[in-house]
Amino acid sequence: MLGHMKRTIEVLKSNLAKVQTGRANPAMIEDVQVDYYGTKTPLKQLATIAAPEVNLLVVQPYDKSQMETFEKAILAADLGLNPASDGHVIRVKVPKLSEERRAELTKVIKARGEEAKVALRNIRREANEKLDRMKKDKEISEDEYHRYREKNDEAIREYSERVDKLVEEKGRQIQTI
């Protein structure tokens, strides 16, 4: 159960890293799918991605003959980014966020946080159902049943608080840049 909860937090962290904050972060584009010789492949497997400046990403493809394909994939990802190639590297300027865009992103972040909380509640429900079955089949005593349910609830509360902190932290990043 704890493994599932930890995985939920990791997925949330990964999802939040991809949300544009006005600050360049390679995670924003590393999973962009590139049609590489007919196969959809994540950009991170085909190029080196770096953030040498606060508002700039530099993509250095391993296969320079596919530069145009990489640019098209970044544009098609609909991330609000505009790549530009010089034949050797692709530069992606990360625009400053407008107030309206900040509000939209805050909603996206909260929605991702809520998705994580729903996943945590599903984990709790499954664990409680298992405890109910074990109690019914007399595999555990009444006292053990209540003790495990309390531990389960406490773990879910703790992980829900982590979700809230991650969402709040990302929201602050968006508002302060």
C-alpha positions as CSV (number, residue, x, y, z in Angstrom):
1,M,0.0,0.0,0.0
2,L,2.8,2.5,0.9
3,G,4.5,1.7,-2.4
4,H,1.3,2.7,-4.3
5,M,1.1,5.9,-2.3
6,K,4.8,6.7,-2.9
7,R,4.3,6.1,-6.6
8,T,1.2,8.4,-6.7
9,I,3.4,11.2,-5.2
10,E,6.2,10.5,-7.8
11,V,3.7,10.7,-10.6
12,L,2.4,14.0,-9.3
13,K,5.9,15.4,-9.0
14,S,6.6,14.4,-12.6
15,N,3.3,15.9,-13.8
16,L,4.0,19.2,-12.0
17,A,7.5,19.4,-13.3
18,K,6.1,19.5,-16.8
19,V,3.9,22.5,-16.1
20,Q,5.4,25.6,-17.5
21,T,6.3,28.2,-14.9
22,G,8.0,30.8,-17.1
23,R,11.3,29.2,-16.1
24,A,13.1,26.8,-18.4
25,N,13.1,23.2,-17.3
26,P,14.1,20.3,-19.5
27,A,11.2,18.2,-18.0
28,M,8.8,20.5,-19.9
29,I,9.7,19.0,-23.3
30,E,11.6,15.7,-22.5
31,D,8.5,13.6,-23.1
32,V,7.4,15.3,-26.4
33,Q,6.8,12.5,-28.9
34,V,8.9,12.8,-32.0
35,D,8.0,10.9,-35.2
36,Y,11.5,9.5,-35.6
37,Y,11.6,7.4,-38.9
38,G,8.0,6.3,-38.3
39,T,8.3,5.5,-34.6
40,K,6.9,7.8,-31.9
41,T,9.9,8.4,-29.5
42,P,10.3,10.7,-26.5
43,L,12.6,13.7,-27.3
44,K,14.8,12.8,-24.3
45,Q,15.9,9.6,-26.1
46,L,16.9,11.5,-29.2
47,A,18.6,14.6,-27.9
48,T,20.4,16.3,-25.1
49,I,18.1,18.9,-23.4
50,A,19.6,21.7,-21.3
51,A,18.4,24.9,-19.7
52,P,21.5,27.2,-19.9
53,E,19.4,30.3,-19.0
54,V,16.3,30.9,-16.9
55,N,14.1,31.3,-20.0
56,L,15.9,29.2,-22.6
57,L,16.0,25.5,-23.4
58,V,18.6,24.1,-25.8
59,V,17.9,20.8,-27.6
60,Q,20.9,19.2,-29.2
61,P,19.7,16.3,-31.4
62,Y,21.9,13.3,-31.9
63,D,20.7,13.0,-35.5
64,K,21.1,16.5,-37.1
65,S,19.3,15.4,-40.2
66,Q,16.0,15.3,-38.2
67,M,16.1,18.9,-36.9
68,E,12.9,19.9,-38.7
69,T,11.1,16.9,-37.3
70,F,12.1,17.8,-33.8
71,E,10.9,21.4,-34.2
72,K,7.6,20.2,-35.6
73,A,7.1,17.8,-32.6
74,I,7.8,20.6,-30.1
75,L,5.3,22.9,-31.9
76,A,2.7,20.1,-32.2
77,A,2.9,19.3,-28.4
78,D,0.9,22.6,-27.9
79,L,3.0,23.8,-25.0
80,G,3.0,27.4,-26.1
81,L,6.7,27.1,-27.1
82,N,8.3,28.3,-30.3
83,P,11.4,26.4,-31.3
84,A,14.1,27.9,-33.6
85,S,16.9,26.0,-35.2
86,D,20.3,27.2,-36.4
87,G,21.2,23.8,-38.0
88,H,23.1,22.5,-34.9
89,V,20.8,23.1,-32.0
90,I,17.2,24.0,-31.4
91,R,16.6,26.9,-29.1
92,V,13.3,27.1,-27.3
93,K,12.6,30.4,-25.6
94,V,10.2,30.0,-22.6
95,P,7.9,33.0,-22.6
96,K,7.0,35.0,-19.5
97,L,3.6,34.0,-18.2
98,S,0.7,36.4,-18.5
99,E,-1.6,36.8,-15.5
100,E,-4.3,34.9,-17.4
101,R,-2.0,32.1,-18.2
102,R,-0.9,31.9,-14.5
103,A,-4.5,31.5,-13.5
104,E,-5.0,28.7,-16.0
105,L,-1.9,26.9,-14.9
106,T,-2.9,27.2,-11.2
107,K,-6.2,25.5,-12.1
108,V,-4.2,22.7,-14.0
109,I,-2.0,22.2,-10.9
110,K,-4.9,22.0,-8.6
111,A,-6.6,19.5,-10.9
112,R,-3.4,17.3,-10.9
113,G,-3.3,17.5,-7.1
114,E,-7.0,16.4,-6.9
115,E,-6.2,13.5,-9.3
116,A,-3.5,12.4,-6.9
117,K,-5.8,12.6,-3.9
118,V,-8.4,10.5,-5.7
119,A,-5.7,7.9,-6.4
120,L,-4.8,8.0,-2.7
121,R,-8.5,7.5,-1.7
122,N,-8.8,4.6,-4.1
123,I,-5.7,3.0,-2.4
124,R,-7.3,3.5,1.0
125,R,-10.6,2.0,-0.2
126,E,-8.8,-1.1,-1.6
127,A,-6.9,-1.5,1.6
128,N,-10.0,-1.2,3.7
129,E,-11.9,-3.7,1.6
130,K,-9.0,-6.1,2.1
131,L,-9.1,-5.5,5.8
132,D,-12.9,-6.1,5.8
133,R,-12.4,-9.5,4.0
134,M,-9.7,-10.5,6.4
135,K,-11.9,-9.6,9.4
136,K,-14.8,-11.5,7.9
137,D,-12.7,-14.5,7.2
138,K,-11.3,-14.3,10.8
139,E,-7.7,-13.8,9.6
140,I,-7.4,-10.8,11.9
141,S,-9.0,-9.9,15.2
142,E,-11.3,-6.9,15.8
143,D,-8.5,-5.0,17.5
144,E,-6.1,-5.6,14.7
145,Y,-8.7,-4.6,12.2
146,H,-9.2,-1.2,13.9
147,R,-5.5,-0.7,14.4
148,Y,-4.8,-1.3,10.7
149,R,-7.6,0.9,9.6
150,E,-6.2,3.7,11.7
151,K,-2.7,3.2,10.3
152,N,-4.2,3.2,6.8
153,D,-6.1,6.5,7.4
154,E,-3.1,8.1,9.0
155,A,-0.9,7.2,6.0
156,I,-3.5,8.6,3.6
157,R,-3.7,11.8,5.6
158,E,0.1,12.2,5.5
159,Y,0.3,11.6,1.8
160,S,-2.6,14.0,1.1
161,E,-0.8,16.6,3.0
162,R,2.3,16.0,0.8
163,V,0.1,16.5,-2.2
164,D,-1.2,19.8,-0.8
165,K,2.3,21.0,-0.2
166,L,3.5,20.1,-3.7
167,V,0.5,21.8,-5.3
168,E,1.0,24.9,-3.0
169,E,4.7,25.0,-3.8
170,K,4.2,24.8,-7.6
171,G,1.4,27.5,-7.3
172,R,3.9,29.8,-5.6
173,Q,6.4,29.2,-8.3
174,I,3.9,30.2,-11.0
175,Q,2.8,33.3,-9.2
176,T,6.3,34.6,-8.4
177,I,8.1,34.3,-11.7
